[in-house]
Amino acid sequence: MIKVGITGGIGSGKTIVCQIFKKLGVPVFDADSVAKNLLNTNSVIKDKLISVFGNNIYNNDGQLIKKELSKIIFKNKSALKKVNSIVHPVVNQEYIQWIKIHKDSKYTIKEAAILIETGTYKNLDIIISVIAPVNIRIKRIIKRDGVKKQDVINRMNNQINDEERIKKSDFVITNDEKELIIPQVLYIEKQILKNCI
């Protein structure tokens, strides 16, 4: 089985691309959703985060107060690294279990925003980056999350840029609202399937 990674900066459109792959019948592991879930459900992660950042990042029901954690990590790269070092090893264990379930698939996809930053791209066979102009990405995130422009820029500053992503990628999908996405996905799938033979 070929392990494919899909990555891209915030607002690039990774989710749309992965939805197209899902329609083609490809299993997709959404690492970011798994991480969000673990932040609320995994007691080891919760205890470690509370010991580092204090009780005020969780409410009385034990649910993460996203705004509180965001305030800390999006202005402090070392705090973000600390969160990633707590959460990502557990996400990776979940991925390893998930791969076993899908072992008969020709190829699978791992979708993650920080695939390259965490170094997990090295464990995958093919990397696809989804890129989009910064101004379009900012607009998308403001609309999606209802946040201020500066908040989006702060988040972007904690991720590597598209040039760095492209260097580590086998394929690039441009999601600039001009180029059609589906033909790009179909072309890449054709190339992946050639490797499956």
Disulfide bonds with the S-S distance in Angstrom:
none
